[in-house]
Amino acid sequence: MITYETENYIILCPKFRILSKKTVEEIRTFFLAPGREKLPVIDMGNVELLSNEFFDFLESNGEKVILLNPIAEVFALLNLTGYDNRVKLFVNTIDLEEDKRELRNRKFSIV
């Protein structure tokens, strides 16, 4: 998993298209690591499918998980399952750093 830092965040970039059980365990380990000064963020730009383990991770995490750059299919899946209320969604790193323009109005229609 690739990581990079911004001024306030550490961004995790999964390199696989599916968030498998192994990838979710890596993410969980990173989120629970002690001594972290910056908030972790998951860049969803490469991710096309979410596993049950990822939804379990969203449920078990005490704080809202921050997701960056979700593709339309992932965004729709989060919305349809109701897990979009357990995450903070940002379209790009500029919005994330400014903590503005979060995707809050998530109502849409699937045609």
C-alpha positions, 0 to 999 in steps of 0.5 A: 500500500502506498502512503503519502502525507499532506499538511494534516493527513496521511493518505493511504492508496490501495493499489488493488481494485478490490478491497480484500480482507488482507487489504482491509487488515492493513488499513485497520492496522494503520488506523490503530497504530499508536503515536499517529499525529496526522489523521489517516485518509483512504484514497479510493481512486483505484478501488472498484469493489468493496468487500464485506470486511471493509463494511465491517471496518466502517462499522467497527471504527469509532470515528468517521473514516475519511475517503478521498476521490471515490469513483461513481460505482463505489459512491453509489454502493456506499449510498445504497448500503447506507454506509455513506453516513459513516464516512466523510467523502471528499473529491480531491486533496484541496477540499480535504486540506481546506476541510470544505466542500465535503460531499454531504448532499448524497441523494441521487437517482440510479437510472 
